[in-house]
Amino acid sequence: MADVASSEPAAPPVPKARPGTGRPESKAAGIYLYSRTAASLLILVTLFLAARVYSTAGFGYVQAVLLIYETAISLGSLGLAEAVFYFVGRHPERASAIVRQTSGLLLAASVPVIGAVAIAGYVMSGSAFDLIPALPWLMLLVLFELPTQPVVNQLLAGGHAVAASVLFVGFAILRTAAALAPAVTGWSLDTVPIMMAIFGFGRVIAHVAVLRLYYPMPPGERWLVPRELRAMLAFALPAGFAATAGKLNPQIDKYVVNLVIGASAFAVYSAASWELPLITLIPFAIGAVMQVRYVRLFASGEKQELRRMWEQNVQKTILLVVPLATLAIVVADDLIYFVLSGKYPDAAAPFRIFTILLFHRIAAYGPMLQAIGKTRLLMVTSGLMVMTNLILTVPMTYLLGSNGAAIATVLSALPPWSVSLYFIGKAWGRGVRDALPWRFYLAVLALAAGVGVAIWFGVGSLHLDRGARLAVGSLAYLGLYAGLGRLVGLIQADDLAFLRRWLSFGLVK
């Protein structure tokens, strides 16, 4: 779980609509955003199926392998994959050189990252599972994946959103296949990192194909230009630091749980530490589509119009995120039991704690900070988040076990959130008090909580099996929330239209 202000994934550049087509500017962004939803769902499918088909020790092994892989990619990315958008857009005549420069820098970064993989594997290994044999394959995977990481962004930068989305989802499918291969084939779990490395080579093939097809080098042109390499690093590192910190933050507590409590607790904790992809994507999607308008309004001095547009978008996000997060907390016991086949009932408590983090995911803070010229502040908020987590996680895990680790992760979001809100609010008013539509937020929160309490006691008193109780509770909650929201005026007709467009893939039409 990471703070929105510092861990939002990069969005594709939003192209202008072609004259006369009437298509929205957000079409390319929408296609890619929905592909990210599909990829996130595949990650959850991997988690849920692995928890069902493997023993606790086997599930812990698979999650440990994936954790080390994610840590390696987070450390080595450096924001360079996202820098492709800026530099290709600014210097299209040097696009062929730029994409090769990016890969070259990432290849250099893979060398120290391989050392980090070795350390992480050694730290995570224990009596429950041995990760040492997996390390050579994970190192090979890093060599394959880091230099080829920009391949999707290269397609996006060239205006090939559909191909980029297909490739993005395809990589997610291969990762799922590698994690679940032993369950289907009967092979040893040791084949998981081997399959990941083999499938990782697919990224190399795709990368080479994209370079040859879309970015061939003109005869006589050089791509290894030290001055350009330094400029790319200088641009990418601030945002890259923020992105890396945002990705590492939800991994720190997992390492601590494994070291302090043990592999069994690590397996349960891994089963609990996930978010519903649609909820987390909502603010990111709105921020990605609206960022260009935010920039223009701030640059032209139209700060009150910027505030109006910001609050309008935040209110729509609040109406979706707050009730869905509340619902997840209310039905957590049945939800965890249903998706994990009853094998990890202890995961419900940390899952509830993690879900509290969603209540601050009501806006895309990063795009707004960038729009008002506070890009470097992302480094500050990211550093605060990781530092807070590091300070709190170990003692709280010793005191409260897995729940303490989850609480520390939630608390780590508060300092960067406060700083982000202060500077956003200062852009047009008095800081934190003007950063968000607080009265509206508290009203929706009160409605969602009240409905949640009613459903908790009402449906909880019914003698239903867990699956039926989950379905009845969810439908009753959503119906009651929507009805009361309309009755008291919190939900308007256009809000329901927005929800219908979202669920029917309206962003890509």
C-alpha distance (Angstrom), angle and dihedral (degrees) to the residues before:
residue distance angle dihedral
M1 . . .
A2 3.77 . .
D3 3.72 137.6 .
V4 3.78 114.7 -93.0
A5 3.77 93.2 -137.3
S6 3.74 92.8 62.4
S7 3.76 108.5 24.2
E8 3.76 106.8 48.3
P9 3.78 111.4 134.2
A10 3.75 117.2 -118.2
A11 3.76 116.0 -89.5
P12 3.76 123.4 -142.4
P13 3.78 117.1 -106.3
V14 3.77 109.7 -90.7
P15 3.79 109.9 -121.8
K16 3.75 122.6 -147.0
A17 3.76 118.3 -106.3
R18 3.76 116.9 -99.5
P19 3.80 111.4 -106.9
G20 3.75 112.0 -94.5
T21 3.76 97.2 11.1
G22 3.78 96.8 96.1
R23 3.77 90.0 -148.8
P24 3.81 116.7 144.5
E25 3.78 120.0 -106.4
S26 3.77 88.5 -121.7
K27 3.81 96.6 67.0
A28 3.80 97.4 102.1
A29 3.79 92.0 41.5
G30 3.80 90.7 48.2
I31 3.79 93.7 52.4
Y32 3.79 91.6 51.7
L33 3.80 94.1 42.9
Y34 3.77 91.6 55.5
S35 3.79 89.9 48.2
R36 3.81 87.1 55.5
T37 3.79 88.1 53.2
A38 3.80 90.1 52.4
A39 3.81 91.1 48.4
S40 3.81 91.2 48.7
L41 3.78 90.0 50.8
L42 3.80 89.3 52.2
I43 3.81 89.4 54.2
L44 3.79 88.8 53.5
V45 3.80 90.7 46.5
T46 3.80 87.9 54.1
L47 3.80 90.4 51.0
F48 3.78 95.3 46.4
L49 3.81 97.1 44.1
A50 3.80 93.1 44.0
A51 3.81 90.0 51.4
R52 3.80 89.9 52.0
V53 3.80 101.5 43.1
Y54 3.80 101.4 37.3
S55 3.77 131.0 63.2
T56 3.80 118.2 -110.7
A57 3.80 90.1 -96.6
G58 3.81 91.9 46.0
F59 3.78 92.4 48.1
G60 3.79 90.0 48.8
Y61 3.81 90.6 51.6
V62 3.81 93.2 51.6
Q63 3.81 91.9 46.6
A64 3.82 90.9 48.5
V65 3.81 91.2 52.6
L66 3.80 91.0 49.0
L67 3.80 91.2 45.9
I68 3.81 93.0 54.3
Y69 3.80 90.1 46.8
E70 3.82 91.9 50.6
T71 3.80 91.5 47.4
A72 3.80 91.3 51.1
I73 3.80 93.6 50.3
S74 3.80 91.4 45.5
L75 3.80 92.3 52.1
G76 3.77 95.4 45.4
S77 3.80 101.5 43.5
L78 3.84 96.9 80.1
G79 3.80 90.9 -176.9
L80 3.81 89.9 -78.8
A81 3.79 96.2 124.4
E82 3.81 89.2 58.9
A83 3.81 92.2 45.1
V84 3.80 87.2 70.5
F85 3.81 88.9 76.2
Y86 3.80 93.9 55.2
F87 3.78 99.9 42.0
V88 3.80 97.8 40.5
G89 3.80 89.2 47.8
R90 3.79 92.6 48.3
H91 3.81 98.0 40.6
P92 3.82 107.2 25.0
E93 3.79 90.6 162.1
R94 3.83 88.2 64.2
A95 3.80 95.6 43.6
S96 3.81 94.6 116.1
A97 3.79 91.3 53.1
I98 3.81 93.9 42.6
V99 3.81 95.5 56.3
R100 3.80 90.1 50.1
Q101 3.80 92.2 47.0
T102 3.80 89.6 53.3
S103 3.79 92.2 52.0
G104 3.79 91.5 45.9
L105 3.80 92.4 54.0
L106 3.82 91.0 47.2
L107 3.80 90.7 49.8
A108 3.81 88.7 54.7
A109 3.81 89.8 48.6
S110 3.80 90.7 53.6
V111 3.81 91.7 69.9
P112 3.84 97.6 68.3
V113 3.80 90.0 35.4
I114 3.79 89.9 60.3
G115 3.81 87.3 57.9
A116 3.81 89.2 51.9
V117 3.81 89.2 51.8
A118 3.78 90.5 54.9
I119 3.83 91.8 50.4
A120 3.81 93.4 46.5
G121 3.80 92.3 48.6
Y122 3.78 91.7 49.9
V123 3.82 91.8 48.3
M124 3.80 93.9 48.1
S125 3.81 95.8 46.6
G126 3.77 118.3 98.9
S127 3.77 144.7 132.9
A128 3.84 93.2 -58.4
F129 3.81 96.5 54.6
D130 3.79 135.9 1.0
L131 3.80 114.9 -139.7
I132 3.79 97.8 175.5
P133 3.86 94.6 94.1
A134 3.82 88.9 50.9
L135 3.81 94.6 55.9
P136 3.85 99.1 81.6
W137 3.80 89.9 52.6
L138 3.79 92.9 46.4
M139 3.81 89.7 49.6
L140 3.81 89.7 51.4
L141 3.80 89.2 49.1
V142 3.81 90.3 54.0
L143 3.81 90.0 52.5
F144 3.80 89.4 51.7
E145 3.77 99.6 41.7
L146 3.80 108.3 37.5
P147 3.83 97.7 58.5
T148 3.81 90.7 43.4
Q149 3.79 96.1 45.4
P150 3.84 94.4 103.5
V151 3.82 93.4 58.6
V152 3.81 94.2 101.2
N153 3.80 92.3 45.5
Q154 3.79 90.2 49.1
L155 3.79 89.0 59.9
L156 3.80 91.7 45.8
A157 3.79 92.2 49.6
G158 3.80 88.7 53.7
G159 3.81 92.6 51.4
H160 3.81 96.8 -104.8
A161 3.81 98.3 128.5
V162 3.81 96.4 153.9
A163 3.82 93.8 51.3
A164 3.81 90.1 45.5
S165 3.79 91.5 51.1
V166 3.80 93.4 48.3
L167 3.79 90.2 49.8
F168 3.81 92.3 47.2
V169 3.81 92.7 51.9
G170 3.80 90.6 42.7
F171 3.81 91.4 57.7
A172 3.81 89.4 50.2
I173 3.81 90.6 51.3
L174 3.81 91.0 52.3
R175 3.80 90.9 50.2
T176 3.80 90.7 51.4
A177 3.80 90.7 47.6
A178 3.81 91.7 52.1
A179 3.82 93.0 50.2
L180 3.81 93.6 48.5
A181 3.82 100.0 36.6
P182 3.85 95.4 99.7
A183 3.81 91.0 53.8
V184 3.81 91.0 53.8
T185 3.81 99.8 38.1
G186 3.79 102.1 32.0
W187 3.79 90.9 -123.3
S188 3.78 123.0 144.5
L189 3.80 119.4 -83.1
D190 3.79 86.4 -117.9
T191 3.80 87.0 77.2
V192 3.83 92.0 68.1
P193 3.84 95.6 82.8
I194 3.83 89.3 39.6
M195 3.80 91.3 55.0
M196 3.81 90.5 45.1
A197 3.81 90.0 55.1
I198 3.81 92.6 46.7
F199 3.79 92.7 48.5
G200 3.80 89.2 43.1
F201 3.77 88.2 64.2
G202 3.79 85.5 65.3
R203 3.79 86.9 71.6
V204 3.79 89.4 57.6
I205 3.81 90.6 53.1
A206 3.82 91.7 47.7
H207 3.81 91.3 46.4
V208 3.78 93.9 52.0
A209 3.82 90.9 46.3
V210 3.80 92.5 51.9
L211 3.80 92.1 47.9
R212 3.79 92.9 50.8
L213 3.79 95.9 42.1
Y214 3.81 102.0 40.8
Y215 3.82 106.6 14.1
P216 3.82 110.4 35.8
M217 3.80 113.5 166.4
P218 3.81 113.6 -111.5
P219 3.80 112.7 -121.7
G220 3.76 112.4 -86.8
E221 3.82 96.0 10.2
R222 3.80 118.7 128.9
W223 3.80 123.3 -144.1
L224 3.81 99.0 -176.3
V225 3.82 98.0 83.6
P226 3.85 112.1 151.7
R227 3.81 94.0 -156.0
E228 3.82 91.8 55.4
L229 3.79 91.7 44.9
R230 3.82 90.6 54.5
A231 3.80 91.6 48.0
M232 3.78 91.1 51.2
L233 3.79 92.3 50.4
A234 3.81 92.5 47.2
F235 3.79 90.6 52.7
A236 3.80 97.7 42.2
L237 3.80 102.7 42.5
P238 3.85 100.0 71.8
A239 3.80 94.0 51.0
G240 3.80 89.7 35.1
F241 3.79 91.0 56.2
A242 3.80 89.8 52.1
A243 3.80 92.8 48.6
T244 3.81 92.5 46.0
A245 3.79 92.4 49.8
G246 3.79 90.6 47.9
K247 3.79 91.7 53.0
L248 3.81 95.1 43.1
N249 3.80 94.6 49.4
P250 3.82 95.6 73.2
Q251 3.81 89.6 46.6
I252 3.81 99.0 53.5
D253 3.79 94.7 72.8
K254 3.81 92.2 51.3
Y255 3.79 92.1 57.2
V256 3.80 90.0 47.0
V257 3.81 93.4 49.7
N258 3.80 90.7 50.9
L259 3.82 92.9 48.6
V260 3.81 98.7 40.3
I261 3.82 102.6 36.1
G262 3.78 106.6 16.1
A263 3.81 145.6 -110.7
S264 3.79 95.4 -63.3
A265 3.81 91.8 56.0
F266 3.81 88.7 45.0
A267 3.81 90.0 57.9
V268 3.81 92.2 50.2
Y269 3.80 91.4 45.2
S270 3.81 91.8 50.2
A271 3.80 88.8 51.9
A272 3.82 89.5 53.9
S273 3.81 102.7 42.9
W274 3.76 103.6 83.2
E275 3.79 137.0 104.9
L276 3.78 132.1 -145.5
P277 3.84 102.8 -99.6
L278 3.80 96.8 -143.0
I279 3.80 91.8 55.6
T280 3.79 94.6 51.5
L281 3.79 93.1 43.2
I282 3.82 95.8 55.9
P283 3.83 98.5 75.5
F284 3.80 91.7 37.8
A285 3.81 92.0 52.2
I286 3.78 93.5 48.9
G287 3.80 91.6 46.4
A288 3.81 92.4 48.8
V289 3.78 93.0 51.3
M290 3.81 95.7 41.9
Q291 3.81 101.5 40.9
V292 3.80 95.1 92.2
R293 3.82 90.6 54.2
Y294 3.81 91.5 46.9
V295 3.80 90.1 53.9
R296 3.80 93.3 49.0
L297 3.80 94.3 48.1
F298 3.81 93.6 49.2
A299 3.81 92.8 45.3
S300 3.79 91.3 51.7
G301 3.81 92.6 49.0
E302 3.81 95.2 -114.2
K303 3.78 93.2 137.7
Q304 3.79 98.3 154.1
E305 3.79 91.3 51.3
L306 3.81 87.5 48.6
R307 3.79 89.5 52.3
R308 3.81 91.9 47.8
M309 3.79 92.9 51.0
W310 3.83 91.9 44.2
E311 3.80 93.3 51.0
Q312 3.78 92.1 45.5
N313 3.80 91.0 54.8
V314 3.82 92.5 43.1
Q315 3.80 91.0 52.4
K316 3.79 91.8 53.8
T317 3.80 89.6 49.3
I318 3.81 91.9 48.3
L319 3.80 91.1 53.1
L320 3.80 90.0 57.6
V321 3.79 106.1 31.6
V322 3.82 100.5 43.7
P323 3.83 97.6 53.1
L324 3.82 93.4 41.4
A325 3.81 91.6 50.2
T326 3.80 90.4 47.5
L327 3.80 90.6 49.2
A328 3.82 90.8 51.6
I329 3.81 89.7 54.1
V330 3.82 93.0 47.5
V331 3.83 95.5 50.1
A332 3.83 96.5 33.0
D333 3.83 95.9 117.5
D334 3.80 93.8 52.1
L335 3.80 93.6 37.7
I336 3.80 93.8 53.6
Y337 3.81 91.1 43.5
F338 3.80 91.9 49.9
V339 3.81 100.0 45.6
L340 3.81 95.7 39.5
S341 3.80 96.5 40.8
G342 3.81 93.1 -118.0
K343 3.82 93.1 -68.4
Y344 3.81 95.8 116.8
P345 3.82 109.3 36.7
D346 3.82 90.0 151.9
A347 3.81 88.5 65.1
A348 3.82 91.5 73.7
A349 3.82 95.0 77.7
P350 3.84 98.0 52.3
F351 3.82 88.8 40.3
R352 3.81 89.4 57.9
I353 3.79 90.4 49.3
F354 3.81 92.4 49.1
T355 3.78 90.8 49.5
I356 3.82 90.1 60.4
L357 3.80 85.3 71.1
L358 3.80 89.3 67.9
F359 3.80 91.1 69.6
H360 3.79 89.9 75.5
R361 3.80 93.0 46.7
I362 3.77 91.3 87.0
A363 3.80 96.8 115.0
A364 3.78 142.6 27.1
Y365 3.80 97.5 -111.0
G366 3.80 96.7 173.3
P367 3.84 96.9 60.3
M368 3.81 90.7 47.7
L369 3.82 92.5 49.7
Q370 3.79 88.5 50.6
A371 3.81 91.1 47.4
I372 3.82 92.7 54.3
G373 3.80 92.8 47.5
K374 3.82 98.6 -101.7
T375 3.79 98.3 119.1
R376 3.81 93.8 132.5
L377 3.78 88.8 55.0
L378 3.80 86.4 73.4
M379 3.79 87.3 71.5
V380 3.80 90.4 54.2
T381 3.80 94.7 48.4
S382 3.80 91.7 45.8
G383 3.79 92.0 49.7
L384 3.80 90.9 49.2
M385 3.77 91.2 50.6
V386 3.79 96.3 50.5
M387 3.82 93.4 41.1
T388 3.80 92.1 51.4
N389 3.78 91.1 48.5
L390 3.79 92.9 48.9
I391 3.81 92.0 49.1
L392 3.81 95.4 47.3
T393 3.80 106.4 33.3
V394 3.80 101.8 69.3
P395 3.83 98.8 46.8
M396 3.80 93.1 40.2
T397 3.80 91.5 49.2
Y398 3.80 90.0 51.9
L399 3.81 90.6 48.8
L400 3.82 102.6 38.9
G401 3.78 106.0 14.8
S402 3.81 119.2 -140.0
N403 3.78 91.6 -12.5
G404 3.79 89.2 58.0
A405 3.80 91.4 53.9
A406 3.80 89.9 51.1
I407 3.81 91.9 48.3
A408 3.82 90.4 50.7
T409 3.80 90.7 53.0
V410 3.80 91.3 50.6
L411 3.81 92.5 47.4
S412 3.80 91.1 49.4
A413 3.81 88.5 68.6
L414 3.80 94.5 60.8
P415 3.86 101.5 73.8
P416 3.83 95.7 48.5
W417 3.81 91.2 41.8
S418 3.80 90.8 53.7
V419 3.80 92.9 48.6
S420 3.81 92.0 47.3
L421 3.79 92.1 49.6
Y422 3.80 92.4 48.2
F423 3.80 95.0 55.4
I424 3.80 94.3 39.9
G425 3.80 90.4 52.1
K426 3.82 91.5 45.5
A427 3.81 89.3 58.8
W428 3.81 89.1 74.3
G429 3.78 108.7 2.8
R430 3.78 147.7 -11.7
G431 3.77 104.0 -25.0
V432 3.80 123.9 -110.3
R433 3.81 95.0 7.4
D434 3.82 90.7 58.4
A435 3.79 98.1 36.9
L436 3.80 96.7 86.3
P437 3.81 138.0 19.6
W438 3.78 89.8 -102.0
R439 3.82 98.4 175.8
F440 3.78 91.4 53.3
Y441 3.81 91.0 45.6
L442 3.81 93.2 51.3
A443 3.82 91.4 46.1
V444 3.80 92.3 53.1
L445 3.81 90.6 43.8
A446 3.82 90.7 52.7
L447 3.81 91.6 48.5
A448 3.80 92.9 47.5
A449 3.82 92.2 47.1
G450 3.80 92.7 47.7
V451 3.78 92.5 50.5
G452 3.80 89.3 45.6
V453 3.80 92.7 54.8
A454 3.82 90.7 48.4
I455 3.80 92.2 50.9
W456 3.81 92.2 44.0
F457 3.80 93.0 58.1
G458 3.81 97.9 29.7
V459 3.80 101.0 49.2
G460 3.80 92.3 30.4
S461 3.79 89.6 63.7
L462 3.81 92.4 56.5
H463 3.80 118.2 97.5
L464 3.79 98.1 -125.9
D465 3.78 133.5 136.0
R466 3.79 116.1 -105.4
G467 3.80 96.6 -99.6
A468 3.79 93.9 50.2
R469 3.79 91.7 43.8
L470 3.81 90.5 52.3
A471 3.80 91.9 50.6
V472 3.81 95.7 43.4
G473 3.80 93.1 44.2
S474 3.81 93.8 49.0
L475 3.80 95.1 47.1
A476 3.79 92.8 44.2
Y477 3.80 91.9 48.7
L478 3.80 95.0 49.2
G479 3.80 93.1 44.7
L480 3.79 93.9 48.1
Y481 3.81 92.8 44.8
A482 3.81 93.1 49.8
G483 3.81 93.1 45.3
L484 3.79 96.0 48.1
G485 3.80 91.2 41.2
R486 3.79 90.8 56.8
L487 3.80 91.4 43.3
V488 3.81 94.9 54.6
G489 3.81 93.7 39.5
L490 3.80 99.7 -112.2
I491 3.81 92.6 115.9
Q492 3.80 118.0 53.6
A493 3.79 130.0 -166.5
D494 3.81 92.0 -104.6
D495 3.81 89.6 54.0
L496 3.80 89.9 58.9
A497 3.81 89.1 47.0
F498 3.81 89.3 52.8
L499 3.80 90.3 52.4
R500 3.81 91.7 49.6
R501 3.80 91.1 50.1
W502 3.80 90.7 49.3
L503 3.79 95.7 49.3
S504 3.81 92.1 43.3
F505 3.81 92.9 51.4
G506 3.79 91.2 -105.3
L507 3.81 92.1 159.9
V508 3.80 90.4 70.4
K509 3.79 98.0 47.6
